[in-house]
């Protein structure tokens, strides 16, 4: 059985919108597209490259898919080669004819969860709404947060009202990078328990 890994570039205040470019996703009047590059460095970039090299299949939500499909088919670097080569899956109820070669449309999170029966490592990038759906369906195996030392005060946030209560455990040692970014890999560890601190 394989695993589904969600990779998310995220700020200290939980924003994941448009890390890669000014025009990547201006929805909602977002003014900080491209916030990731100034706080990234070679070591962090190499670690992200290591993660991309593990991909056996790529899973995306519809909005992130549209962003990727407009850019990556035209890239011939190493990352572009990987993303164009691996099977791609997009969860959407409206997309009928995906334009990126090698793409299959899936109807929902449950169907995405079944990809673990065919592939060793199914990786996601962005796709916050899909991450929440996969968590709700209990088919997301790892949440890999690439946390950057930035606060933005606006933008799409991963966890907001309606997030399912859950506990996570650190699945790998945390890694820090020269400009302050931190890599945190979590696995689900069940529901939320409560007790008084004095009882610990």
Buried (B, 14 or more C-beta within 10 A) or exposed (E): EBBBBBBBBBBEEBBBBBBBBEEBBEEEEBEBBEBBEEBBEEBBEEBBEEBBEEBBBBBBBBBBBBBBBEBBBEEEEEBBEBBBEBBBBBBBEEBEEBEBEBBEBBEBBBBBBEBBEEBEBBBBBBBBBBBBBBBBBEBBBBBBBBBBEBEBEEBBBBEEEEEEEBEBEEBEEEBEBEBBBBBBBBBBEEEEEEEEEEEE
